[in-house]
Amino acid sequence: MTTADTPKSHLDELPPIQHLPPEKVLLEMAEIGSRRATSLSTVQVLVLSILAGSFITAGALFSVLLSEGTTNAGTARLLEGFGFSTGFFLVVLTGSLLFTEINVEMPATLLGGNPRELGRHVAKLWGLAALGNMIGAFAMGWAMVEVSSFSPAFHQQLEEIVEAKMRFREVGGTEGWMQAVLSGVVANWLVGIAAFLSVMGRSIIGKYIPVFLTVSLFVAGGFLHSPANMGYFSLASHGGYGPGWGPAFEWSLIPAALGNVLGAFLLVALPLWFAITHRSAEAPTVD
C-alpha cells in the first residue's frame, strides 16, 4: 500500500497543540528568569517594574469602575476580577516585572540553576521589582486621580475594597498579622498559577483565559496581593481617604508580600519542580 493509499487517522486532522506541556513550563520560566536576572541592568529592571506597578494600578482602577454601583455581590466580584485581570495581562504581554510573578520565576530560576552563581542577581532583581512596582503604583495612582473626576459610587466602591484589604487590623496582634500573611500565601498561590498558565499558552487567547479565571478567583476571594493592594491604596490615598500608608504597610502590604513569596515558592514553584524532576527521573530511557 502506498503512502497515498494509507488511511488518515482523525488525529492527523487535529490542530497543533496550542500550549506547552506542564513539565516544560517551569523550565521555560526558569530560563526566562535567569536571562532577566543576569542580563538586565538596574535601570532596565526598574523601568520594567515601574511599568508593571502602573499596569496593576490601571487594573485596580478598571475593577472599581466596572463594579461601582453593582448591587449583586457575585456580579460585582466578577466585574472586579475582569477589570483587575486586565492589568495583570498587560504585565504578561509586555514582559514587565511584577513582584508576585517574580515570586514564581525566581525560585524556579534558583531551582533550575546554580544558586551560588545566581543568588546575588536574583536577590537584586527581586528587591528592585518590589521597589519599582511601588513607584509605578504610587505615580499612576496620583496621575489617575489628578486627571479624573470619579462618581460618588466609585469612591464608595473603592473605600469598601480598601477596608477589606485592611480587615485583619481589626483582629489585631500576632493573630491578625499572621492571618494577613496566610491570605497573601493563598493569593499568590492563585496568581502564581496564573503566571504559570500564561507561559503555558501559545496564543493571546490561550494566555488570557486562564489568567482571567485564576485572577478572578483571587479577587473574588478577597485575598491579599501586595502589588494590587498598592494600586488600590494609591488610588484611595490620592483621593483623600484610606487608612494611610503607615497602617497600610503594617497590616496589608508587608504581610501580604511575605505571604506572596511563601505562596509562590511553597505552593507553586517547589511542588511543580519536584513533580517535573521526579517525572524526568522515572522516564524510561531509550537504548
PAZAPA-4460 file (N, C-alpha, C; in steps of 0.05 Angstrom, whole numbers, plus 32768, in hexadecimal, padded with zeros to 4 digits):
% residues 287
    n_x    n_y    n_z   ca_x   ca_y   ca_z    c_x    c_y    c_z   seq   type   mol
   8011   7FE8   8000   8000   8000   8000   8012   8019   8000     1      M     A
   800D   802B   7FEE   801C   8044   7FED   8014   8057   8002     2      T     A
   8025   806C   8005   801F   8080   801A   8004   808E   8014     3      T     A
   7FFF   8092   7FFA   7FE7   809F   7FF2   7FCE   808F   7FF9     4      A     A
   7FD2   8074   7FFA   7FBB   8062   7FFF   7FB7   805E   801D     5      D     A
   7FCB   8067   802D   7FC9   8063   804A   7FB2   8073   8056     6      T     A
   7F9F   8067   8063   7F89   8077   806E   7F93   808A   8084     7      P     A
   7F88   80A2   8085   7F8F   80B6   8098   7F80   80B2   80B2     8      K     A
   7F8F   80B4   80C8   7F82   80B4   80E2   7F75   80CF   80E7     9      S     A
   7F5F   80CE   80F7   7F53   80E8   80FE   7F66   80FA   810F    10      H     A
   7F7A   80ED   811B   7F8D   80FC   812A   7F9F   810E   8118    11      L     A
   7FA2   8105   80FF   7FB2   8114   80EC   7FA5   812F   80E5    12      D     A
   7F8B   8130   80E9   7F7C   8148   80E1   7F7A   815C   80F8    13      E     A
   7F83   8155   8110   7F81   8167   8127   7F95   817E   8123    14      L     A
   7F8E   8196   812D   7FA1   81AC   812C   7FB8   81A7   813F    15      P     A
   7FCF   81B4   813A   7FE6   81B0   814C   7FDF   81BA   8169    16      P     A
   7FEC   81AD   817C   7FE7   81B4   8198   7FEE   81D2   819D    17      I     A
   7FDC   81E0   81AA   7FE0   81FD   81AD   7FE9   8204   81CA    18      Q     A
   7FF6   81F0   81D7   8001   81F6   81F1   8019   81E4   81F7    19      H     A
   802A   81EE   8208   8041   81DD   8210   8038   81C9   8224    20      L     A
   8043   81B1   8224   803C   819D   8239   8046   81A8   8254    21      P     A
   8039   81A1   826A   8040   81AC   8285   805D   81A8   828C    22      P     A
   8068   8191   8284   8084   818B   828D   8098   819D   827F    23      E     A
   8090   81AB   826B   80A3   81BD   825D   809F   81DB   8266    24      K     A
   8088   81E1   8272   8082   81FD   8278   8096   8208   828C    25      V     A
   8099   81FA   82A3   80AA   8205   82B8   80C7   8206   82AE    26      L     A
   80CF   81F4   829D   80EA   81F5   8291   80EE   820E   8281    27      L     A
   80D9   8215   8272   80DA   822E   8262   80DA   8246   8274    28      E     A
   80CB   8245   828A   80CA   825C   829D   80E6   825F   82A9    29      M     A
   80F3   8249   82B0   810E   824A   82BB   8121   8256   82A7    30      A     A
   811F   824F   828E   8131   825A   827A   812C   8278   8276    31      E     A
   8113   8280   8275   810C   829D   8273   8116   82AC   828B    32      I     A
   8112   82A1   82A3   811B   82AE   82BB   8139   82B1   82BC    33      G     A
   8148   829D   82B3   8165   829E   82B3   816E   82B5   82A0    34      S     A
   8162   82B7   8288   8169   82CC   8276   8164   82E8   8282    35      R     A
   814C   82EA   828E   8145   8304   829A   8159   830C   82B1    36      R     A
   815F   82F8   82C2   816F   82FE   82D9   818C   8305   82D1    37      A     A
   8196   82F9   82BC   81B3   82FC   82B5   81B8   8311   829F    38      T     A
   81A4   8317   828F   81A9   8328   8277   819E   8344   8279    39      S     A
   8189   8347   8289   817D   8362   828B   818D   8374   829E    40      L     A
   8190   838D   8297   819D   83A0   82A8   818A   83A9   82BE    41      S     A
   8195   83B7   82D2   8185   83C2   82E8   816F   83D4   82DD    42      T     A
   8177   83E6   82CB   8163   83F8   82BF   814E   83EA   82B0    43      V     A
   8155   83D5   82A1   8141   83C6   8292   812D   83B8   82A4    44      Q     A
   8138   83AC   82BA   8127   839E   82CD   8113   83B2   82DA    45      V     A
   811D   83CA   82E1   810C   83DE   82EE   80F6   83E7   82DA    46      L     A
   80FE   83EC   82C2   80EA   83F5   82AE   80D4   83E0   82AA    47      V     A
   80DC   83C7   82A6   80C9   83B2   82A2   80B7   83AD   82BB    48      L     A
   80C3   83B2   82D2   80B4   83AF   82EB   80A0   83C6   82EF    49      S     A
   80A9   83DE   82E8   8097   83F5   82EA   807F   83F2   82D7    50      I     A
   8085   83E8   82BF   8070   83E2   82AC   805C   83CE   82B8    51      L     A
   8066   83B9   82C4   8054   83A5   82D0   8042   83B1   82E6    52      A     A
   804E   83C1   82F7   803F   83CE   830C   8029   83E0   8301    53      G     A
   8030   83EE   82EB   801C   83FF   82DD   8006   83EF   82D1    54      S     A
   800C   83D9   82C4   7FF8   83C8   82B8   7FE5   83BC   82CE    55      F     A
   7FF0   83B4   82E4   7FE0   83A8   82F9   7FCD   83BD   8305    56      I     A
   7FD7   83D6   8308   7FC6   83EC   8311   7FB0   83F2   82FD    57      T     A
   7FB6   83F0   82E4   7FA2   83F4   82CF   7F8D   83DE   82D1    58      A     A
   7F95   83C5   82D7   7F83   83AF   82DB   7F71   83B3   82F3    59      G     A
   7F7D   83BE   8309   7F6E   83C4   8321   7F59   83D9   831B    60      A     A
   7F61   83EE   830C   7F4D   8403   8305   7F37   83F7   82F4    61      L     A
   7F3E   83E7   82E0   7F2A   83DA   82CF   7F16   83C9   82DF    62      F     A
   7F21   83BB   82F2   7F10   83A9   8303   7EFB   83B9   8312    63      S     A
   7F03   83D0   831C   7EF1   83E1   832B   7EDC   83EE   8319    64      V     A
   7EE5   83F7   8302   7ED3   8404   82EE   7EBE   83F1   82E5    65      L     A
   7EC6   83D8   82E0   7EB2   83C4   82D5   7E9E   83BC   82EA    66      L     A
   7EA6   83BB   8304   7E95   83B0   8319   7E86   83C5   8328    67      S     A
   7E8C   83DF   8324   7E7F   83F4   8334   7E61   83F4   832F    68      E     A
   7E52   83F6   8345   7E35   83F7   8343   7E28   83DC   833F    69      G     A
   7E37   83C6   833E   7E2B   83AB   833A   7E21   83A1   8355    70      T     A
   7E08   8399   8356   7DFC   8391   836F   7DFF   8373   8374    71      T     A
   7E02   8363   835F   7E06   8347   8362   7E23   8341   8368    72      N     A
   7E28   8334   837F   7E44   8330   8388   7E53   831E   8374    73      A     A
   7E47   8309   836A   7E54   82F7   8358   7E5C   8305   833E    74      G     A
   7E49   8315   8334   7E4F   8324   831B   7E65   8338   831F    75      T     A
   7E65   8345   8337   7E7A   8359   833D   7E95   834B   833E    76      A     A
   7E97   8334   834A   7EB1   8326   834C   7EBA   831D   8330    77      R     A
   7EA8   8314   831F   7EAF   830C   8304   7EBA   8324   82F4    78      L     A
   7EAD   833B   82F7   7EB5   8353   82E8   7ED0   835D   82F3    79      L     A
   7ED4   835B   830D   7EEE   8362   8319   7F04   8350   830F    80      E     A
   7EFE   8336   830D   7F12   8323   8303   7F19   8329   82E6    81      G     A
   7F05   832E   82D6   7F0A   8334   82B9   7F1B   834E   82B7    82      F     A
   7F14   8362   82C6   7F23   837B   82C5   7F3F   8378   82CE    83      G     A
   7F43   836A   82E4   7F5F   8367   82EF   7F6F   8355   82DD    84      F     A
   7F63   8340   82D2   7F72   832E   82C1   7F7E   833C   82A8    85      S     A
   7F71   8353   82A0   7F7B   8362   828A   7F97   836D   8291    86      T     A
   7F9A   8378   82A9   7FB4   8382   82B1   7FC9   836C   82B2    87      G     A
   7FC2   8355   82BC   7FD5   833F   82BE   7FDD   8335   82A2    88      F     A
   7FC9   8335   8290   7FCF   832C   8275   7FE1   833F   8265    89      F     A
   7FDE   8359   826B   7FF0   836C   825F   800D   8367   8268    90      L     A
   8010   835F   8281   802B   8358   828B   8035   8340   827B    91      V     A
   8025   832C   8277   802D   8313   8269   8035   831A   824D    92      V     A
   8025   8329   823F   802A   832F   8222   8043   8340   821E    93      L     A
   8048   8353   8230   805E   8365   822C   8079   835B   8238    94      T     A
   8078   8345   8247   8090   833B   8253   8099   834D   826A    95      G     A
   8087   835C   8276   808E   836C   828D   8094   835A   82A5    96      S     A
   809F   8366   82BA   80A8   8357   82D1   8095   835D   82E9    97      L     A
   8084   8349   82EF   8072   834C   8306   807C   833B   831D    98      L     A
   807D   8346   8335   8088   8339   834C   807C   831D   8350    99      F     A
   8062   831B   834E   8055   8301   8354   805A   82EC   833E   100      T     A
   805F   82F5   8325   8066   82E3   8310   8083   82DA   8314   101      E     A
   8094   82ED   831B   80B0   82E7   8321   80B2   82D2   8338   102      I     A
   809F   82D2   834A   809F   82BF   8360   809E   82A2   8357   103      N     A
   8094   829D   833F   8094   8282   8334   80AD   827F   8322   104      V     A
   80B3   8293   8313   80C8   8292   82FF   80E4   828F   830C   105      E     A
   80E9   829E   8321   8103   829E   832D   8109   8284   833D   106      M     A
   80F6   8279   834C   80FB   825E   8358   8100   8249   8342   107      P     A
   80F1   824B   832C   80F5   8237   8316   8111   823B   830B   108      A     A
   811A   8254   8309   8136   8259   8300   814A   824D   8312   109      T     A
   8147   8250   832C   815A   8245   833F   815A   8227   8340   110      L     A
   8142   821B   833E   813F   81FE   833D   814B   81F2   8324   111      L     A
   814A   8201   830E   8153   81F6   82F5   8170   81FD   82EE   112      G     A
   817D   820E   82FF   8198   8216   82F9   81AA   8213   8311   113      G     A
   81C0   8222   8312   81D3   8221   8328   81CC   8238   833B   114      N     A
   81C1   8232   8353   81BA   8247   8366   81D1   8259   836D   115      P     A
   81E9   824F   836F   8200   825F   8377   8205   8275   8361   116      R     A
   8204   826D   8348   8209   827F   8333   81F2   8293   832E   117      E     A
   81DA   8289   8331   81C3   8299   832B   81B7   82A9   8342   118      L     A
   81BE   82A0   835B   81B2   82AC   8373   81B3   82CA   8374   119      G     A
   81CA   82D6   836F   81CD   82F3   8371   81BC   8301   835C   120      R     A
   81BC   82F6   8344   81AC   8302   832E   818E   8300   8334   121      H     A
   8186   82E9   833E   816A   82E5   8344   8161   82F7   835A   122      V     A
   8170   82FA   8370   8169   830B   8386   8166   8328   837D   123      A     A
   8179   8331   836C   8178   834C   8362   815F   8351   8351   124      K     A
   8158   833F   833F   8141   8342   832E   8127   8341   833F   125      L     A
   8127   8330   8353   8110   832D   8364   810A   8348   8373   126      W     A
   811F   8353   837F   811C   836C   838E   8114   8383   837D   127      G     A
   8122   8385   8365   811C   839B   8353   80FF   8399   8348   128      L     A
   80F6   8381   8344   80DA   837D   833A   80C6   8388   834E   129      A     A
   80CA   8382   8367   80B8   838B   837C   80B9   83AA   837D   130      A     A
   80D1   83B6   837C   80D3   83D3   837E   80C7   83E0   8365   131      L     A
   80CC   83D5   834D   80C1   83E1   8335   80A3   83DF   8334   132      G     A
   8098   83C8   833D   807B   83C5   833E   806E   83DB   834F   133      N     A
   807B   83E0   8366   8071   83F4   8378   8072   8410   836C   134      M     A
   8088   8416   835F   808A   8430   8352   8075   8433   833C   135      I     A
   8072   841E   832B   805E   841F   8316   8042   8422   8320   136      G     A
   803B   8413   8335   8020   8415   8341   801B   8430   834C   137      A     A
   802E   843B   835B   802A   8455   8367   8027   846B   8352   138      F     A
   8039   846B   833E   8038   8480   8329   801F   847E   8318   139      A     A
   8017   8465   8310   8000   8462   82FF   7FE6   8468   830F   140      M     A
   7FE6   8461   8328   7FCE   8468   8338   7FCB   8486   833A   141      G     A
   7FE1   8494   833E   7FDF   84B1   833F   7FD6   84BD   8325   142      W     A
   7FE1   84B3   830F   7FDA   84BE   82F4   7FBC   84B9   82EE   143      A     A
   7FB2   84A1   82F5   7F97   849B   82EE   7F83   84AB   82FF   144      M     A
   7F89   84AF   8318   7F77   84BF   8329   7F79   84DD   8321   145      V     A
   7F91   84E6   8319   7F95   8501   8312   7F85   850A   82F9   146      E     A
   7F83   84F8   82E6   7F76   84FF   82CC   7F5A   84F6   82C9   147      V     A
   7F4F   84E8   82DD   7F34   84DD   82DB   7F21   84E9   82EF   148      S     A
   7F08   84E6   82E9   7EF2   84EE   82FB   7EE0   84D6   82FF   149      S     A
   7EE4   84C8   8315   7ED6   84AF   831A   7EBB   84B4   8328   150      F     A
   7EA8   84A2   8324   7E8E   84A5   832F   7E8E   849D   834D   151      S     A
   7E7A   84A5   835C   7E78   849D   8378   7E77   847E   837B   152      P     A
   7E6A   8471   8367   7E69   8453   8368   7E85   8447   8365   153      A     A
   7E96   8454   8355   7EB1   844A   8352   7EC0   844C   836D   154      F     A
   7EBE   8463   837A   7ECC   8467   8394   7EC1   8454   83A9   155      H     A
   7EA7   844F   83A9   7E9C   843C   83BC   7EA6   8420   83B7   156      Q     A
   7EA7   8418   839E   7EB1   83FD   8397   7ECE   83FA   839F   157      Q     A
   7EDE   840E   8398   7EFB   840D   839E   7EFF   840C   83BD   158      L     A
   7EF0   841B   83CB   7EF3   841C   83E8   7EEC   8400   83F4   159      E     A
   7ED8   83F3   83E9   7ED1   83D8   83F3   7EE7   83C4   83ED   160      E     A
   7EF3   83C7   83D6   7F09   83B5   83CF   7F21   83B9   83E1   161      I     A
   7F28   83D2   83E6   7F3F   83D9   83F7   7F3A   83CF   8414   162      V     A
   7F21   83D3   841D   7F1B   83C9   8438   7F1E   83AB   843A   163      E     A
   7F17   839D   8425   7F1A   8380   8424   7F38   8378   8425   164      A     A
   7F49   8388   8418   7F66   8383   8418   7F72   8387   8434   165      K     A
   7F64   8396   8445   7F6E   839C   8460   7F5F   838D   8476   166      M     A
   7F4F   8379   846E   7F3E   836C   8482   7F4D   835E   8498   167      R     A
   7F65   8356   8493   7F74   8347   84A8   7F7E   8359   84BE   168      F     A
   7F7E   8374   84B9   7F85   8386   84CF   7F71   8385   84E5   169      R     A
   7F57   837F   84DE   7F43   837D   84F3   7F48   8365   8505   170      E     A
   7F53   834F   84FA   7F5A   8338   850A   7F70   833F   851D   171      V     A
   7F85   834D   8512   7F9B   8358   8522   7FAE   8343   852C   172      G     A
   7FC5   834D   8536   7FD9   833C   8542   7FE5   8328   852E   173      G     A
   7FF3   8314   853A   8000   8300   852A   7FED   82F0   8519   174      T     A
   7FD5   82EA   8525   7FC1   82DA   8517   7FB8   82E8   84FD   175      E     A
   7FB2   8302   84FF   7FA9   8311   84E8   7FBF   8313   84D3   176      G     A
   7FD8   8318   84DC   7FEE   831B   84C9   7FF3   8300   84BA   177      W     A
   7FF2   82EA   84C9   7FF7   82D0   84BC   7FE0   82C8   84AA   178      M     A
   7FC8   82D1   84B0   7FB2   82CC   849D   7FB6   82DB   8483   179      Q     A
   7FC1   82F4   8486   7FC7   8303   846E   7FDD   82F6   845D   180      A     A
   7FF1   82EA   846A   8006   82DB   845C   7FFA   82C3   844E   181      V     A
   7FE9   82B5   845C   7FDC   829D   8450   7FCB   82A5   8438   182      L     A
   7FBD   82BC   843A   7FAE   82C5   8423   7FC0   82CB   840B   183      S     A
   7FD8   82D6   8411   7FEB   82DB   83FB   7FF5   82C1   83EF   184      G     A
   7FF8   82AC   8400   8000   8292   83F5   7FEC   8287   83E1   185      V     A
   7FD2   8288   83E9   7FBD   827E   83D7   7FBC   828F   83BD   186      V     A
   7FBF   82AA   83C1   7FBD   82BC   83AA   7FD2   82B5   8395   187      A     A
   7FEB   82B1   839E   8000   82AC   838A   8002   828F   8382   188      N     A
   7FF4   827D   838F   7FF0   8262   8384   7FE0   8265   836A   189      W     A
   7FCB   8275   836C   7FB9   8279   8354   7FC7   828A   833F   190      L     A
   7FD3   82A0   8347   7FE0   82B2   8334   7FF9   82A4   8328   191      V     A
   8007   8293   8338   801D   8284   832E   8015   8270   8319   192      G     A
   7FFE   8263   831E   7FF3   8250   830A   7FEB   8260   82F1   193      I     A
   7FE0   8278   82F4   7FDA   8288   82DD   7FF3   828E   82CC   194      A     A
   8009   8295   82DA   8022   8299   82CB   802C   8280   82BD   195      A     A
   8029   8269   82CB   8031   8250   82C0   8021   824A   82A7   196      F     A
   8006   824D   82A8   7FF5   8247   8292   7FF8   825B   827B   197      L     A
   8000   8274   8281   8004   8287   826C   801C   827F   825A   198      S     A
   8030   8273   8267   8047   8269   8257   803F   8250   8247   199      V     A
   802D   8240   8252   8024   8228   8245   8016   822F   822A   200      M     A
   8006   8244   822A   7FF7   824B   8212   8009   8254   81FB   201      G     A
   8003   824C   81E3   8013   8253   81CC   8004   8268   81BA   202      R     A
   7FED   8271   81C2   7FDE   8285   81B3   7FD4   829A   81C7   203      S     A
   7FCC   82B1   81BD   7FC2   82C7   81CE   7FAA   82BD   81DE   204      I     A
   7F97   82B0   81D1   7F7F   82A6   81DF   7F87   828F   81F2   205      I     A
   7F99   827E   81E9   7FA2   8268   81FA   7FB0   8271   8213   206      G     A
   7FBC   8289   8212   7FC8   8294   822A   7FB3   82A2   823C   207      K     A
   7FA0   82B0   822F   7F8E   82C1   823E   7F79   82B2   824E   208      Y     A
   7F6D   829D   8242   7F57   828F   824F   7F5F   8284   826B   209      I     A
   7F76   8276   826E   7F7D   826C   8289   7F85   8283   829B   210      P     A
   7F91   8299   8290   7F97   82B0   82A1   7F7D   82BC   82AC   211      V     A
   7F69   82BF   829B   7F50   82CB   82A3   7F43   82BA   82B9   212      F     A
   7F42   829F   82B5   7F35   828E   82C8   7F43   828E   82E3   213      L     A
   7F5D   828A   82E3   7F6B   8288   82FD   7F6D   82A3   830B   214      T     A
   7F71   82B9   82FC   7F72   82D3   8309   7F57   82DB   8313   215      V     A
   7F42   82D4   8305   7F27   82DA   830E   7F21   82CB   8328   216      S     A
   7F2A   82B2   832A   7F27   82A2   8342   7F35   82B0   835A   217      L     A
   7F4D   82B9   8355   7F5C   82C7   836A   7F4E   82E0   8373   218      F     A
   7F44   82EF   8360   7F36   8308   8366   7F1C   8303   8375   219      V     A
   7F0D   82EF   836C   7EF3   82E8   8379   7EF8   82DF   8396   220      A     A
   7F0E   82D1   839A   7F13   82C8   83B5   7F1D   82DD   83C8   221      G     A
   7F24   82F5   83BD   7F2D   830B   83CE   7F49   8306   83DB   222      G     A
   7F59   82F5   83CE   7F74   82EF   83DA   7F87   8306   83D5   223      F     A
   7F9C   8308   83E5   7FAE   831F   83E5   7FC4   831B   83D1   224      L     A
   7FC6   832C   83BD   7FDA   832C   83A8   7FE8   8347   83AA   225      H     A
   8002   8346   83B1   8010   835F   83B7   800F   8374   83A1   226      S     A
   8016   836E   8388   8015   8383   8374   7FF9   838D   836F   227      P     A
   7FE5   837B   8370   7FC9   8384   836C   7FC2   8397   8383   228      A     A
   7FC9   8390   839B   7FC3   83A2   83B2   7FD0   83BD   83AF   229      N     A
   7FE8   83BD   83A4   7FF6   83D7   839F   7FE5   83E8   838C   230      M     A
   7FDA   83DC   8377   7FC9   83EB   8364   7FB1   83F6   8371   231      G     A
   7FA2   83E6   8380   7F8A   83EF   838E   7F90   8405   83A3   232      Y     A
   7FA4   8400   83B3   7FAC   8414   83C7   7FB5   842E   83BB   233      F     A
   7FC3   842C   83A4   7FCC   8444   8397   7FB4   8455   838D   234      S     A
   7FA1   8448   8380   7F89   8456   8377   7F7A   8463   838E   235      L     A
   7F78   8454   83A4   7F69   845F   83BB   7F78   8476   83C8   236      A     A
   7F92   8472   83CD   7FA1   8487   83DB   7FA2   84A1   83CC   237      S     A
   7FA6   849F   83B1   7FA6   84B7   83A1   7F8A   84C3   839F   238      H     A
   7F75   84B3   83A4   7F5A   84BD   83A5   7F52   84C9   83BF   239      G     A
   7F64   84C7   83D3   7F5F   84D4   83ED   7F53   84C2   8402   240      G     A
   7F54   84A8   83FE   7F49   8496   8413   7F59   847D   8413   241      Y     A
   7F51   846A   8423   7F60   8451   8426   7F6E   8451   8441   242      G     A
   7F7C   843C   8448   7F88   8439   8463   7FA1   8449   8467   243      P     A
   7FAD   8453   8451   7FC8   8460   8453   7FDD   844B   844E   244      G     A
   7FF4   8454   8445   8009   8441   843C   8015   8431   8453   245      W     A
   8017   843D   846B   8023   842F   8481   8013   8416   8488   246      G     A
   7FF9   8419   848F   7FE9   8401   8494   7FE7   83EE   847D   247      P     A
   7FE7   83FA   8464   7FE5   83E9   844C   7FFD   83D6   844A   248      A     A
   8015   83E1   844F   802D   83D0   844E   802C   83BC   8465   249      F     A
   8024   83C4   847C   8026   83B3   8494   8012   839B   8492   250      E     A
   7FFA   83A1   8489   7FE5   838D   848A   7FDC   8381   846F   251      W     A
   7FE8   838A   845A   7FE1   8380   8440   7FF9   837A   842E   252      S     A
   8008   838F   8428   801D   838C   8414   8034   837A   841D   253      L     A
   803E   837D   8435   8055   836D   843E   804C   8350   8443   254      I     A
   8037   834A   8453   802F   832E   8456   8027   8321   843C   255      P     A
   801A   8331   842A   8012   8325   8410   802B   831E   8400   256      A     A
   803F   8330   83FF   8057   832A   83F0   8065   8311   83FA   257      A     A
   8067   830E   8415   8073   82F6   8421   8063   82DD   8419   258      L     A
   8049   82DF   841B   8038   82C8   8413   8039   82C2   83F6   259      G     A
   803C   82D7   83E5   803E   82D3   83C8   8057   82C4   83C1   260      N     A
   806D   82CA   83CE   8086   82BB   83C9   8083   829E   83D1   261      V     A
   8078   8299   83E9   8075   827E   83F3   8061   826E   83E1   262      L     A
   804B   827B   83DA   8037   826D   83CA   8042   8264   83AF   263      G     A
   8051   8277   83A2   805C   8271   8387   8071   825A   8389   264      A     A
   8082   825B   839D   8097   8248   839F   808D   822C   83A9   265      F     A
   807E   822C   83BF   8076   8213   83CB   805F   8206   83BD   266      L     A
   804D   8215   83B0   8035   8209   83A4   8036   8208   8386   267      L     A
   8049   8216   8379   804B   8215   835C   8066   820B   8353   268      V     A
   807B   821A   8357   8095   8213   834C   80A0   81F9   8357   269      A     A
   80A0   81F5   8371   80AC   81DD   837D   809D   81C4   8376   270      L     A
   8082   81C2   837A   8075   81A9   8373   8076   81A3   8355   271      P     A
   8073   81B7   8344   8074   81B2   8328   8090   81A9   831F   272      L     A
   80A4   81B6   832B   80C0   81AE   8324   80C5   8191   832D   273      W     A
   80BC   818A   8345   80BF   816F   834F   80B2   815B   833C   274      F     A
   8099   8162   8333   808B   8150   8321   8099   814D   8307   275      A     A
   80A4   8163   82FD   80B2   8162   82E3   80CC   8151   82E5   276      I     A
   80DC   8156   82F9   80F6   8147   82FC   80F0   812A   8302   277      T     A
   80DB   8125   8313   80D5   8109   831A   80CB   80FA   8301   278      H     A
   80BB   8108   82F1   80B1   80FC   82D8   80C8   80F6   82C5   279      R     A
   80DA   8109   82C3   80F1   8105   82B1   8103   80EE   82B9   280      S     A
   8106   80EB   82D4   8117   80D5   82DE   810A   80BA   82D9   281      A     A
   80EF   80B9   82D8   80E2   80A0   82D4   80DD   8099   82B6   282      E     A
   80E3   80AD   82A5   80DE   80A8   8288   80F0   8092   827E   283      A     A
   80E5   8080   826E   80F5   806A   8263   8109   8074   824F   284      P     A
   8120   8068   8250   8135   8070   823D   8134   805E   8224   285      T     A
   813B   806A   820E   813B   805B   81F4   8158   8053   81ED   286      V     A
   815C   8039   81E9   8177   8030   81E2   817D   8037   81C5   287      D     A
***
